[in-house]
């Protein structure tokens, strides 16, 4: 049986700003942008042709402090 990662959650301050960055600046594809109610959305971006992607998760409360440093100052994704 083969195992693989398909999504990695990434905390962001704002969905639309993150979509703008990953899609318009980095060149990722916007795969899904679904309203989940209550201000939550299911937003997935991925590099063209890739099965792996990022789930953009809006930080709430104390999570906001971790945006941009989720890996404790180390390289996060390769």
C-alpha positions as CSV (number, residue, x, y, z in Angstrom):
1,X,0.0,0.0,0.0
2,X,1.4,3.4,-1.0
3,X,1.1,6.4,1.3
4,X,1.3,10.0,0.4
5,X,0.5,13.4,1.8
6,X,-2.1,15.4,-0.2
7,X,-2.6,18.5,1.9
8,X,-0.6,20.5,4.4
9,X,-2.5,23.1,6.5
10,X,-0.9,26.5,6.5
11,X,-2.1,29.2,8.9
12,X,-2.8,32.6,7.2
13,X,-4.2,35.9,8.4
14,X,-6.6,36.4,5.5
15,X,-7.9,34.0,2.9
16,X,-8.0,36.4,0.0
17,X,-4.5,37.8,0.6
18,X,-3.1,34.3,0.8
19,X,-4.9,33.3,-2.4
20,X,-3.5,36.4,-4.1
21,X,0.0,35.5,-3.0
22,X,0.0,31.8,-3.8
23,X,-2.0,32.1,-7.1
24,X,-1.0,35.4,-8.6
25,X,2.5,35.7,-7.3
26,X,3.7,32.1,-6.8
27,X,1.8,30.6,-9.7
28,X,-0.2,27.9,-7.8
29,X,-3.6,26.8,-9.0
30,X,-6.7,27.6,-6.9
31,X,-8.2,24.1,-6.5
32,X,-11.1,24.8,-4.1
33,X,-12.6,27.8,-2.3
34,X,-15.7,26.7,-0.5
35,X,-17.6,28.7,2.1
36,X,-18.0,26.6,5.2
37,X,-20.1,29.2,7.1
38,X,-19.2,31.2,10.2
39,X,-16.3,32.9,8.4
40,X,-14.6,29.6,7.6
41,X,-13.6,28.5,4.1
42,X,-12.0,25.4,2.6
43,X,-9.2,26.9,0.4
44,X,-6.8,24.6,-1.4
45,X,-3.9,25.7,-3.6
46,X,-1.3,23.6,-5.3
47,X,1.5,23.8,-7.8
48,X,0.3,23.1,-11.4
49,X,0.4,19.3,-12.1
50,X,0.9,18.4,-8.4
51,X,-1.3,16.1,-6.3
52,X,0.0,17.8,-3.1
53,X,-1.3,21.1,-2.0
54,X,-1.8,23.6,0.8
55,X,-5.0,24.0,2.8
56,X,-5.0,27.7,3.7
57,X,-6.4,27.9,7.2
58,X,-7.4,31.3,8.7
59,X,-5.8,31.7,12.0
60,X,-8.2,32.4,14.9
61,X,-7.3,33.9,18.3
62,X,-3.9,32.8,19.6
63,X,-3.2,31.0,16.3
64,X,-2.5,34.3,14.7
65,X,0.8,34.5,16.6
66,X,2.0,31.5,14.7
67,X,1.3,32.8,11.2
68,X,4.7,32.9,9.3
69,X,6.6,30.9,12.0
70,X,4.7,27.6,12.1
71,X,8.0,25.8,11.8
72,X,9.7,27.6,14.7
73,X,12.2,29.5,12.5
74,X,13.2,26.4,10.4
75,X,12.5,25.7,6.8
76,X,9.0,24.4,6.6
77,X,8.4,22.9,3.1
78,X,10.8,21.6,0.5
